[in-house]
Amino acid sequence: VSLCFLLAKIKVELFSRSVSSYGF
């Protein structure tokens, strides 16, 4: 697994968490 893929996955996870915490 490449580092770029891991970074993208982490960004998506953080983004979805912040979105769900805001209730979007």
C-alpha positions in Angstrom: 0.0 0.0 0.0 1.4 3.4 -1.0 1.8 6.3 1.4 -0.4 8.6 -0.8 -3.2 6.1 -0.6 -3.0 6.0 3.2 -2.9 9.8 3.4 -6.0 10.0 1.1 -7.8 7.4 3.2 -7.0 9.3 6.5 -8.2 12.6 4.9 -11.5 11.1 3.8 -12.0 9.5 7.3 -11.3 12.8 9.0 -13.5 14.7 6.6 -16.4 12.3 7.1 -16.0 12.5 10.9 -16.1 16.3 10.8 -19.1 16.3 8.5 -21.0 13.9 10.7 -20.1 15.9 13.9 -21.6 19.0 12.2 -24.7 17.0 11.3 -24.5 17.5 7.5 
